[in-house]
Amino acid sequence: MSGYITRRLLQAIPTLVGIAILSFLIVHAVPGGPAAAMLGPRSTPARIAAANREFGLDKPLPVQFGLWFWQLLHLNLGTSYFFNQSVASLIAVNLPRTLAIVGIGVTFAHVIAIAMGSAQSYRKDSIFDQVVMVLAYFFYSMPTFWLGIILIVIFSIGLGWFPTGGISNATETSAGFGVWASHIILPVTTIVIGTVAGWGRYMRAAMNEILIQDYIRTARAKGLGEFVVVFKHALRNSLLPLITLFGLSLPSLFGGALYVEVVFNYPGLGLLFWDGAVQRDYPVVLGGVIVIGAVTILGNLIADVLYAVVDPRIQY
């Protein structure tokens, strides 16, 4: 297993290099520039030219990439034009916040999707199965930002149960865990609902395929109880597609987190990435892409390792 993990980590190096090259070219191909965005209404051609010279944006594109990539090899992501801070420090502050809501959301989504999909498959074509399928399609078709707005309107503005956004209460100088938890409930709920709606259908399909296998009929013929048949024999083998889906959906989960953070004004990596894109803050945008790419590669590696944990027949 250690040899396999080492090989995968080595294979990730050219992938990250490719991500760095493509993201650099795409970011610099966008019309406009950071100087005009920073100067705003006060921008003049002379001031824009002076700002470009200050930040080295007047150099040829290959030279800019070479300087940036050399710093990247030394784990230096540069300095934000807009925030006037190192990109590494900004990511170090905001990434854990994003990982918190995504991690909590994915954990709850997995538990609910496994339970819901298993129950639907066991009671296939029943009224319960049909009702859950209709609800799943309804929420799956709803955009993430729209779902977040609906939750704010109902539970924040209408009922007043939760804050509309942010991460802490500005009136409390020492906001504790309870205040933090109340602020992340709606963002996490938005991620959970959107994720469960998709993953539950995959779990249902996987369980349907497993329950008709010969070894399931053999287990029932031996007189094993339904609880043992479903949760010991069928459920474990049904988890493999969900693990694959977890690895493949990590980029979309971080993309969904961006919408959630913008809607709820939650200070995480997604909101930082959004502000950097709006302000043409190239170092922030490029740093965010590199970090999300690395996290996605690591998530896929974790998914592959979980294969061997769930199914001992899989050897690396």
C-alpha positions in Angstrom: 0.0 0.0 0.0 2.8 2.4 0.8 4.4 1.9 -2.6 1.1 2.6 -4.3 0.6 5.8 -2.3 4.2 6.9 -3.2 3.6 6.2 -6.9 0.3 8.2 -6.9 1.9 11.1 -5.2 4.7 11.1 -7.8 2.1 10.9 -10.6 0.4 14.0 -9.1 3.4 16.2 -9.8 2.9 16.5 -13.6 -0.8 16.9 -13.0 -0.2 19.9 -10.7 2.2 21.3 -13.2 -0.4 21.0 -15.9 -3.0 22.7 -13.7 -0.5 25.5 -13.0 0.2 26.2 -16.7 -3.5 26.1 -17.8 -4.7 28.2 -14.9 -2.0 30.8 -15.5 -2.9 31.1 -19.2 -6.6 31.2 -18.5 -6.3 33.9 -15.8 -4.1 36.1 -17.9 -6.4 35.7 -21.0 -9.3 37.4 -19.2 -9.9 41.0 -20.4 -8.8 43.7 -18.0 -6.2 43.6 -15.4 -5.6 44.0 -11.7 -4.3 47.5 -12.0 -7.5 48.9 -13.4 -9.5 46.9 -10.8 -7.5 48.2 -7.9 -7.4 51.8 -9.1 -11.1 51.8 -9.9 -12.6 55.2 -11.0 -9.2 56.9 -10.4 -7.5 54.7 -13.1 -5.8 56.5 -15.9 -3.5 55.0 -18.5 -0.4 56.5 -16.7 -1.5 55.0 -13.3 -2.3 51.7 -14.8 1.1 51.5 -16.6 2.9 52.5 -13.3 1.0 49.8 -11.4 1.8 47.2 -14.1 5.5 48.1 -13.8 5.3 47.8 -10.0 3.8 44.3 -10.0 5.8 43.1 -13.0 2.7 42.8 -15.2 4.4 44.6 -18.1 6.8 41.8 -18.7 6.2 39.2 -21.5 3.8 36.4 -20.4 6.5 33.6 -20.5 8.7 35.7 -18.2 5.8 36.3 -15.8 5.0 32.6 -15.7 8.6 31.7 -15.2 8.9 34.0 -12.2 5.6 32.9 -10.7 6.4 29.2 -11.2 9.8 29.5 -9.7 8.3 31.0 -6.6 5.6 28.3 -6.6 8.4 25.6 -6.5 9.6 27.3 -3.3 6.0 27.1 -1.9 5.6 30.8 -2.3 2.2 31.7 -3.8 2.9 35.4 -4.0 1.4 38.4 -2.5 -2.2 39.5 -3.0 -2.5 42.8 -4.9 -5.9 43.6 -3.3 -5.4 42.4 0.3 -1.7 43.3 0.5 -1.0 40.0 2.3 0.7 36.8 1.3 -1.6 34.4 -0.5 -0.3 31.5 1.7 -1.5 33.3 4.8 -4.9 34.1 3.3 -5.4 30.5 2.3 -4.2 29.2 5.7 -6.9 31.3 7.3 -9.8 30.6 4.9 -9.1 27.0 3.8 -9.9 25.4 7.2 -13.3 27.2 7.2 -14.2 25.8 3.8 -13.0 22.3 4.7 -15.1 22.6 7.9 -18.4 23.1 6.0 -17.5 20.8 3.2 -16.3 18.1 5.5 -19.3 18.3 7.8 -21.6 18.5 4.8 -20.1 15.5 3.0 -20.1 13.4 6.2 -23.8 14.0 6.8 -24.6 13.6 3.1 -22.9 10.2 3.1 -24.8 9.0 6.1 -28.2 10.2 4.8 -27.6 9.0 1.2 -26.6 5.5 2.4 -29.6 5.3 4.7 -32.0 6.8 2.1 -30.7 4.8 -0.8 -30.7 1.5 1.1 -34.3 2.1 2.4 -35.5 2.9 -1.1 -33.9 -0.1 -2.6 -35.2 -2.4 0.0 -38.7 -1.0 -0.5 -38.3 -0.6 -4.3 -41.3 0.8 -6.2 -43.3 1.4 -3.0 -45.0 4.8 -2.3 -42.1 5.6 0.0 -39.6 5.0 -2.8 -41.5 7.1 -5.3 -42.0 10.0 -2.9 -38.3 10.1 -2.1 -37.4 9.9 -5.8 -39.6 12.9 -6.6 -38.0 14.9 -3.7 -34.5 13.9 -4.8 -35.1 15.0 -8.4 -36.7 18.3 -7.1 -33.7 19.2 -5.0 -31.1 17.8 -7.5 -32.5 20.2 -10.2 -32.3 23.2 -7.9 -29.2 25.4 -8.2 -27.0 25.6 -5.1 -27.3 29.4 -4.9 -31.0 29.3 -5.3 -31.4 26.7 -2.5 -29.3 28.8 -0.2 -31.4 31.9 -0.9 -34.6 29.9 -0.2 -33.2 28.7 3.2 -32.2 32.3 4.1 -35.7 33.5 3.3 -37.5 30.8 5.3 -35.2 30.2 8.3 -33.4 33.5 8.7 -35.8 36.2 7.5 -39.1 34.4 8.0 -38.6 32.4 11.2 -35.5 34.2 12.5 -33.9 30.9 13.7 -30.5 31.4 12.1 -28.2 34.2 11.0 -28.3 35.2 7.4 -24.6 34.9 6.9 -21.1 35.5 8.3 -19.3 33.3 10.7 -19.6 35.1 14.0 -21.8 37.6 15.8 -20.3 41.1 15.6 -22.0 42.1 18.9 -20.1 39.4 20.8 -16.4 39.9 21.4 -15.9 36.3 22.4 -18.1 34.3 20.1 -17.9 30.6 21.1 -18.7 27.3 19.5 -22.5 27.8 19.7 -22.3 31.1 17.8 -20.1 29.5 15.1 -22.4 26.4 14.9 -25.5 28.6 14.4 -23.8 30.4 11.5 -22.8 27.3 9.6 -26.0 25.3 9.9 -27.6 26.9 6.8 -24.5 26.7 4.7 -23.9 23.0 5.7 -27.6 22.2 5.1 -27.4 23.7 1.6 -24.4 21.4 0.8 -26.1 18.4 2.4 -29.4 18.7 0.5 -27.8 19.2 -2.9 -25.4 16.4 -2.4 -27.8 13.8 -0.9 -30.2 14.4 -3.8 -27.6 13.1 -6.2 -25.8 10.6 -4.2 -29.0 8.9 -2.9 -29.9 7.9 -6.4 -26.5 6.3 -7.0 -26.8 4.4 -3.7 -30.3 3.2 -4.6 -29.1 1.9 -8.0 -26.0 0.2 -6.5 -28.1 -1.5 -3.8 -30.7 -2.6 -6.4 -27.9 -4.3 -8.3 -26.4 -6.0 -5.2 -29.7 -7.3 -3.8 -30.4 -9.5 -6.9 -26.9 -11.2 -6.7 -26.7 -14.9 -6.1 -24.8 -14.6 -2.8 -27.7 -12.5 -1.4 -30.2 -15.2 -2.3 -27.8 -17.8 -0.8 -27.6 -15.8 2.5 -31.4 -15.6 2.7 -31.7 -19.3 1.9 -29.4 -20.1 4.9 -31.9 -18.4 7.1 -30.0 -15.2 7.9 -32.1 -12.3 9.1 -32.9 -9.4 6.8 -30.8 -7.0 8.9 -27.7 -9.2 8.5 -28.4 -9.7 4.7 -28.9 -6.0 4.0 -26.4 -4.3 6.3 -23.6 -6.9 6.4 -23.6 -8.5 3.0 -25.3 -6.0 0.6 -24.5 -2.6 2.1 -20.7 -3.0 2.2 -20.5 -3.9 -1.5 -22.9 -1.1 -2.4 -20.5 1.5 -0.9 -17.9 1.2 -3.7 -19.8 3.3 -6.2 -20.3 6.0 -3.5 -16.6 6.0 -2.8 -15.9 6.5 -6.5 -18.4 9.3 -6.6 -16.8 11.0 -3.6 -13.5 11.2 -5.4 -14.9 12.4 -8.7 -17.2 15.0 -7.1 -14.6 16.8 -4.9 -14.2 19.6 -7.5 -17.9 20.2 -7.7 -18.2 20.1 -3.9 -15.6 23.0 -3.7 -17.5 24.7 -6.6 -20.7 24.4 -4.6 -18.9 25.7 -1.5 -18.0 28.8 -3.5 -21.7 29.6 -4.2 -22.6 28.8 -0.6 -19.9 31.1 0.8 -20.9 33.9 -1.6 -24.7 33.6 -0.8 -24.1 33.3 3.0 -21.1 35.7 3.1 -19.2 33.0 4.7 -15.4 33.9 4.9 -13.8 30.8 3.3 -11.7 29.9 0.4 -14.6 30.2 -2.0 -15.4 33.8 -1.0 -11.7 34.6 -1.1 -11.5 33.1 -4.6 -14.6 35.1 -5.7 -13.2 38.4 -4.4 -9.8 37.6 -6.1 -11.6 37.0 -9.4 -13.7 40.2 -9.2 -10.6 42.3 -8.3 -8.4 40.6 -10.9 -6.1 39.5 -8.1 -4.1 37.0 -10.1 -2.0 35.6 -7.2 -5.1 34.8 -5.1 -6.9 33.2 -8.0 -3.9 31.1 -9.0 -3.1 30.1 -5.4 -6.7 29.0 -4.9 -6.7 26.9 -8.1 -3.4 25.2 -7.1 -4.7 24.4 -3.6 -8.0 23.1 -4.7 -6.3 21.0 -7.3 -4.0 19.5 -4.7 -6.9 18.8 -2.3 -8.8 17.1 -5.2 -5.9 14.9 -6.0 -5.5 14.0 -2.3 -9.2 13.3 -2.1 -9.0 10.9 -5.1 -6.1 9.1 -3.4 -8.1 8.8 -0.2 -11.0 7.3 -2.2 -8.7 4.7 -3.7 -7.3 3.7 -0.3 -10.9 3.4 1.0 -11.6 0.9 -1.7 -9.2 -1.5 0.0 -10.7 -0.8 3.4 -14.2 -1.5 2.2 -13.4 -4.5 0.0 -10.4 -6.6 1.1 -10.3 -8.3 -2.3 -8.8 -5.2 -3.8 -5.1 -5.2 -3.6 -2.6 -2.5 -4.7 
